[in-house]
Amino acid sequence: MNELKRTDPEIYRLILDESRYQLESVRLIPSENYCSKAVLEANGSVLTNKYSEGYPGRRYYEGQRYIDQIEALTAQRACALFGAEHANVQPYSGSPANLAVYVALLKPGDAIMGLALPHGGHLTHGWDVSITGMLYRPVRYTVDRESGRIDYNLVRELAKREKPRIIVAGATAYPRELDFKAFGEIAKEVDAYFLADIAHIAGLIVGGVHPSPLPFADVVTTTTHKTLRGPRGAMVMCRKALADQVDRAVFPGLQGGPHNHTTAAIGVALKEAGTPAFKDYARQVVVNAKALADKLLERGYTLVSGGTDNHLVLVDLTHKKVTGKQAAKALDRAGIVCNYNTIPYDPRKPFNPSGIRLGSPAVTSRGMGVAEMGRIGAWMDEVITHPDDEARLAKVAAEVREWCHGFPAPGILVEDEAS
Ligand SMILES: *Cc1c(COP(=O)(O)O)cnc(C)c1O
């Protein structure tokens, strides 16, 4: 980053600081990862200079001889990897991708049925403060109070009563497998579209450790920067029959020119995700989440649903002396980064809820395994048990910093830091 250093030392310094922070902390935010150097290179390329409204072969700008090939190749890789008939790789991010699906398939006022936000759903599944909950009529299913899991009989009853135009399956804080087949059947029974939003679990699906919704869903959306380990972006996949509607909703319905540098970087990430090494990665993500969950259970913690099937652990701190926010803040001071999160039926308010949300994707990208999850769990317990003991937090932070240097972070060059 020599040129950046010369031109803008302030931004350069901040990026360097962030790199060091990412290298020297234990990053447990389940939607975050470390993408490869190859992805970063494509993402930082001259493709950002281009305008290319339209789609390959159907552009409103000349000069697309290479851009068309990049977008077509990326879409082709998405179809091959996920088993999709059509892929639109232009959405700027996950939220616009979901909105594009609603714009393509619904009329304002139609009902969207999704998992309630406090139960692990996403804002764009029809929550009030999101445009998706303002333009459309939200219908919300919840998880069972005892099991912490989705009860598919209740989902069916609600769908029959409310007649949604679309049913969304997908979550940001649901530690268990989703039964896409059941969602597909319920959607058919009530003549609704079925959207599977696999933003969090896309990498697990292509890695073969979570069932795929592709055989059952009308439309599948995903971000590309979570377990899929690509650049920040998103895709919409669907059957041929819906392709035109979806494409028109993305452009010109919602967006202008696609971010071609992102498209290329998504292409690289998809290539990486098709390798045997990525399958090993996905498998290890699940093994590690379970190991972290087991360590916390062993230390007396309560986990929503009692454990995990995927990359994510939701810790219920109601019976501890700290709130989710206090715990997350203390952990951050100790070099362990996670987020406070509502738990289903949370007695506390969303801005200071009873849970913390943990994930294994980023630490697994650094080559950490079961033994390391044990170490992290032990540190977490020490911090959560003594959240106000600043000397102890500083001691843990120093240990974490030193320890992290033993696990190279993809995309982060230590040489950069030294210069
Ligand atoms: C992250 C996420 C999104 C939104 O993605 P952004 O890129 O943050 O807009 C949508 N749906 C689910 C389930 C997600 O986890």
The ligand as an SDF file (V2000), in Angstrom:
LIG
                    3D

 15 15  0  0  0  0  0  0  0  0999 V2000
  -26.3710  -10.4680    6.6460 C   0  0  0  0  0  0  0  0  0  0  0  0
  -27.7580  -10.8360    6.2320 C   0  0  0  0  0  0  0  0  0  0  0  0
  -28.4890  -10.0720    5.3110 C   0  0  0  0  0  0  0  0  0  0  0  0
  -28.0780   -8.7000    4.8490 C   0  0  0  0  0  0  0  0  0  0  0  0
  -26.8800   -8.5420    4.3070 O   0  0  0  0  0  0  0  0  0  0  0  0
  -26.1830   -7.0880    4.2010 P   0  0  0  0  0  0  0  0  0  0  0  0
  -25.1180   -7.3700    3.2320 O   0  0  0  0  0  0  0  0  0  0  0  0
  -25.7370   -6.7450    5.5750 O   0  0  0  0  0  0  0  0  0  0  0  0
  -27.2230   -6.1370    3.6890 O   0  0  0  0  0  0  0  0  0  0  0  0
  -29.7190  -10.5490    4.9050 C   0  0  0  0  0  0  0  0  0  0  0  0
  -30.2100  -11.6980    5.3800 N   0  0  0  0  0  0  0  0  0  0  0  0
  -29.5680  -12.4450    6.2850 C   0  0  0  0  0  0  0  0  0  0  0  0
  -30.1740  -13.7190    6.7780 C   0  0  0  0  0  0  0  0  0  0  0  0
  -28.3160  -12.0370    6.7490 C   0  0  0  0  0  0  0  0  0  0  0  0
  -27.6860  -12.7640    7.6670 O   0  0  0  0  0  0  0  0  0  0  0  0
  1  2  1  0
  2  3  1  0
  2 14  2  0
  3  4  1  0
  3 10  2  0
  4  5  1  0
  5  6  1  0
  6  7  2  0
  6  8  1  0
  6  9  1  0
 10 11  1  0
 11 12  2  0
 12 13  1  0
 12 14  1  0
 14 15  1  0
M  END
$$$$
